[in-house]
């Protein structure tokens, strides 16, 4: 099983943890205070995004897509074909 995102169900503002390329993860952490190393996850490959509005929605959606692409790339051809068809 591959995980693409973990969503906090706690009180507002909430957060989402996303798989991320390590180089991009470091850049994003420097750009946004609301993006931190993954909470209780591999700090190199995961970012936790606090959903307080300081990271533009479009950027968050791009990060979700990026996380999905990373997971998809890690699947076998057979697993990818099952998802696509």
N, C-alpha and C positions, 0 to 999 in steps of 0.2 A: 504494500500500500504506500502510495506517495501522497504527501500532504503539500498543499499549495498555500494555504493560509490558515491562521488560527485567529479567531475573533473573540475578544473579551466580551463577556455578558454582564460585566459589573456595572457600577454606576457611571453616569456621564463623566467625562466625554467619551469613554470607550477607547479601544485600540484594536489594531490588527497587526499580526506578525506575519511577515512575508519572506519567502525565500528570495535571496538576492545574490547576484554576482558580487564577490568580495570587493573588487575595485569600485564598482558602482555603490556598494553599501557604504564604503568609507566616504565617498564624495557626498552622498545624500546626508550622512550624519553631520558633515561639516556645513552643509547648506541649510538644514532645518533642525532647530532645537527639538522639535517634536518627533524626530526620527532618531532612535537610539538602538544600540545592539540588541538583538533578540532576547526577550525576557525568558529566562530558563531554557534557552535554545543555543545552538552553536553560534557564538557571537560573530564569527567570520562570515557565515552564510545566511544569517537571518537579521532582519531589521524589525523593530516594533515601531509602528506609527501611531502616535496618539492622535485621535480624531477630534482635535480641538479647533479645526478650521484654519490652522496656520500653514498646513500643507494643502495646496490647491487640489480640489477634487479631481481635476484632470490628471494631476501627477500621481495621486493615489491609484486611480484606475490604470494608469500606465504601469505602476508597480505591481498591481494584481496581474496584469497581462504578462509582465516580465517573469513573475514567479511561475505562472502557468507554463510559459515557454521553457523555463529551466526544468520543470518537472517532466514535461513532454519529451524534452531532449534526453532525459535519463531513462526513458522507457525503452523496451525492446520494440522492434518493428511490429511484432504481432500485437503487443499491448497498444501501441499508437493506432494501428489499423482498427482495433476494436472501438477506440474512442471516436475515430473519424467517421466510421460507417454506422 
